[in-house]
C-alpha cells in the first residue's frame, strides 16, 4: 500500500485493515494527516508502530486518541547518561 502523488492510497484491495509504520514521531501531526487520508480512502488503521517516539509521556496521537501507538524506543532511551556514556538500548516495550 502506498500514497501516490495525488494522495490516493493504492493497493488496498479487499483487505482494508493495516498497521501504519513510521520512523520517528515527534508531535504526531504527520501521522494524524496520514491517518486521516487513509481513513478517507477506506482503510481501517489498527495501530501505529514507530522506531522512535520523541513526544512527551506515553505515545499517543492527539487527533486519534483511541489508536494504539507502539514505539521501539523513546527519546529518553536514546539520551546519554550524565557520565557521558550511552545507556544500553531497551528492547520493545
Phi and psi restraints in degrees (value plus and minus 20) as a CYANA .aco file:
   2 UNK   PHI    -178.3  -138.3
   2 UNK   PSI     139.0   179.0
   3 UNK   PHI    -116.8   -76.8
   3 UNK   PSI     110.0   150.0
   4 UNK   PHI    -109.4   -69.4
   4 UNK   PSI    -192.4  -152.4
   5 UNK   PHI     -82.1   -42.1
   5 UNK   PSI     -42.5    -2.5
   6 UNK   PHI    -115.1   -75.1
   6 UNK   PSI      -5.5    34.5
   7 UNK   PHI      40.9    80.9
   7 UNK   PSI      11.2    51.2
   8 UNK   PHI    -122.1   -82.1
   8 UNK   PSI     114.6   154.6
   9 UNK   PHI    -105.6   -65.6
   9 UNK   PSI     108.1   148.1
  10 UNK   PHI    -133.3   -93.3
  10 UNK   PSI     135.8   175.8
  11 UNK   PHI      68.3   108.3
  11 UNK   PSI      -8.5    31.5
  12 UNK   PHI     -92.1   -52.1
  12 UNK   PSI     -56.9   -16.9
  13 UNK   PHI      37.8    77.8
  13 UNK   PSI    -163.6  -123.6
  14 UNK   PHI    -104.0   -64.0
  14 UNK   PSI     -43.1    -3.1
  15 UNK   PHI    -109.2   -69.2
  15 UNK   PSI      90.1   130.1
  16 UNK   PHI    -124.4   -84.4
  16 UNK   PSI     -18.4    21.6
  17 UNK   PHI    -103.7   -63.7
  17 UNK   PSI     115.9   155.9
  18 UNK   PHI    -175.7  -135.7
  18 UNK   PSI     143.9   183.9
  19 UNK   PHI    -136.2   -96.2
  19 UNK   PSI     111.2   151.2
  20 UNK   PHI    -103.3   -63.3
  20 UNK   PSI     114.8   154.8
  21 UNK   PHI    -132.3   -92.3
  21 UNK   PSI     105.9   145.9
  22 UNK   PHI    -149.8  -109.8
  22 UNK   PSI     123.3   163.3
  23 UNK   PHI     -92.2   -52.2
  23 UNK   PSI     -83.9   -43.9
  24 UNK   PHI    -151.3  -111.3
  24 UNK   PSI     112.6   152.6
  25 UNK   PHI    -135.5   -95.5
  25 UNK   PSI     104.6   144.6
  26 UNK   PHI    -123.5   -83.5
  26 UNK   PSI     -86.9   -46.9
  27 UNK   PHI    -122.9   -82.9
  27 UNK   PSI     -40.3    -0.3
  28 UNK   PHI      70.4   110.4
  28 UNK   PSI     -20.4    19.6
  29 UNK   PHI     -81.9   -41.9
  29 UNK   PSI     -65.3   -25.3
  30 UNK   PHI     -86.8   -46.8
  30 UNK   PSI     -56.1   -16.1
  31 UNK   PHI     -85.7   -45.7
  31 UNK   PSI     -62.4   -22.4
  32 UNK   PHI     -80.6   -40.6
  32 UNK   PSI     -63.2   -23.2
  33 UNK   PHI     -82.3   -42.3
  33 UNK   PSI     -66.6   -26.6
  34 UNK   PHI     -84.9   -44.9
  34 UNK   PSI     -60.4   -20.4
  35 UNK   PHI     -80.7   -40.7
  35 UNK   PSI     -66.4   -26.4
  36 UNK   PHI     -80.4   -40.4
  36 UNK   PSI     -66.6   -26.6
  37 UNK   PHI     -80.7   -40.7
  37 UNK   PSI     -66.7   -26.7
  38 UNK   PHI     -82.6   -42.6
  38 UNK   PSI     -62.8   -22.8
  39 UNK   PHI     -85.0   -45.0
  39 UNK   PSI     -59.7   -19.7
  40 UNK   PHI     -79.9   -39.9
  40 UNK   PSI     -52.6   -12.6
  41 UNK   PHI    -107.1   -67.1
  41 UNK   PSI     -15.7    24.3
  42 UNK   PHI      76.3   116.3
  42 UNK   PSI     -11.7    28.3
  43 UNK   PHI     -95.9   -55.9
  43 UNK   PSI     129.6   169.6
  44 UNK   PHI    -132.1   -92.1
  44 UNK   PSI      73.3   113.3
  45 UNK   PHI     -98.4   -58.4
  45 UNK   PSI      97.8   137.8
  46 UNK   PHI    -109.4   -69.4
  46 UNK   PSI     -50.2   -10.2
  47 UNK   PHI    -189.3  -149.3
  47 UNK   PSI     147.5   187.5
  48 UNK   PHI    -141.2  -101.2
  48 UNK   PSI     113.9   153.9
  49 UNK   PHI    -140.1  -100.1
  49 UNK   PSI     108.9   148.9
  50 UNK   PHI    -150.0  -110.0
  50 UNK   PSI     134.2   174.2
  51 UNK   PHI     -93.5   -53.5
  51 UNK   PSI     -65.2   -25.2
  52 UNK   PHI    -153.0  -113.0
  52 UNK   PSI     107.0   147.0
  53 UNK   PHI    -119.9   -79.9
  53 UNK   PSI      93.9   133.9
  54 UNK   PHI    -118.0   -78.0
  54 UNK   PSI     -23.6    16.4
  55 UNK   PHI     -94.8   -54.8
  55 UNK   PSI     155.7   195.7
  56 UNK   PHI    -105.1   -65.1
  56 UNK   PSI     120.7   160.7
  57 UNK   PHI      47.9    87.9
  57 UNK   PSI    -173.5  -133.5
  58 UNK   PHI     -89.9   -49.9
  58 UNK   PSI     120.2   160.2
  59 UNK   PHI     -81.4   -41.4
  59 UNK   PSI     106.2   146.2
  60 UNK   PHI    -175.7  -135.7
  60 UNK   PSI     123.3   163.3
  61 UNK   PHI    -118.8   -78.8
  61 UNK   PSI      95.2   135.2
  62 UNK   PHI     -76.4   -36.4
  62 UNK   PSI     -59.2   -19.2
  63 UNK   PHI    -100.8   -60.8
  63 UNK   PSI     -26.2    13.8
  64 UNK   PHI    -160.7  -120.7
  64 UNK   PSI      45.9    85.9
  65 UNK   PHI     -82.9   -42.9
  65 UNK   PSI     -41.6    -1.6
  66 UNK   PHI    -106.3   -66.3
  66 UNK   PSI     -24.9    15.1
  67 UNK   PHI    -102.3   -62.3
  67 UNK   PSI      97.1   137.1
  68 UNK   PHI     -85.0   -45.0
  68 UNK   PSI     116.4   156.4
  69 UNK   PHI    -143.6  -103.6
  69 UNK   PSI     103.8   143.8
  70 UNK   PHI    -136.6   -96.6
  70 UNK   PSI     111.4   151.4
  71 UNK   PHI    -139.7   -99.7
  71 UNK   PSI     128.1   168.1
  72 UNK   PHI     -98.2   -58.2
  72 UNK   PSI     -65.4   -25.4
  73 UNK   PHI    -151.7  -111.7
  73 UNK   PSI     132.7   172.7
  74 UNK   PHI    -124.1   -84.1
  74 UNK   PSI     148.4   188.4
  75 UNK   PHI     -78.3   -38.3
  75 UNK   PSI     -59.7   -19.7
  76 UNK   PHI     -87.1   -47.1
  76 UNK   PSI     -48.1    -8.1
  77 UNK   PHI     -82.5   -42.5
  77 UNK   PSI     -46.1    -6.1
  78 UNK   PHI    -122.0   -82.0
  78 UNK   PSI     -25.3    14.7
  79 UNK   PHI     -99.1   -59.1
  79 UNK   PSI     121.5   161.5
  80 UNK   PHI     -89.4   -49.4
  80 UNK   PSI     134.4   174.4
  81 UNK   PHI     -93.7   -53.7
  81 UNK   PSI     148.1   188.1
  82 UNK   PHI     -77.6   -37.6
  82 UNK   PSI     -50.7   -10.7
  83 UNK   PHI     -95.1   -55.1
  83 UNK   PSI     -23.8    16.2
  84 UNK   PHI      69.7   109.7
  84 UNK   PSI     -25.0    15.0
  85 UNK   PHI    -110.4   -70.4
  85 UNK   PSI     119.7   159.7
  86 UNK   PHI     -94.1   -54.1
  86 UNK   PSI     117.5   157.5
  87 UNK   PHI     -91.3   -51.3
  87 UNK   PSI     118.1   158.1
  88 UNK   PHI     -76.0   -36.0
  88 UNK   PSI     116.5   156.5
  89 UNK   PHI     -81.5   -41.5
  89 UNK   PSI     120.8   160.8
  90 UNK   PHI    -110.8   -70.8
  90 UNK   PSI     126.8   166.8
  91 UNK   PHI     -98.0   -58.0
  91 UNK   PSI    -197.2  -157.2
  92 UNK   PHI     -66.9   -26.9
  92 UNK   PSI     121.6   161.6
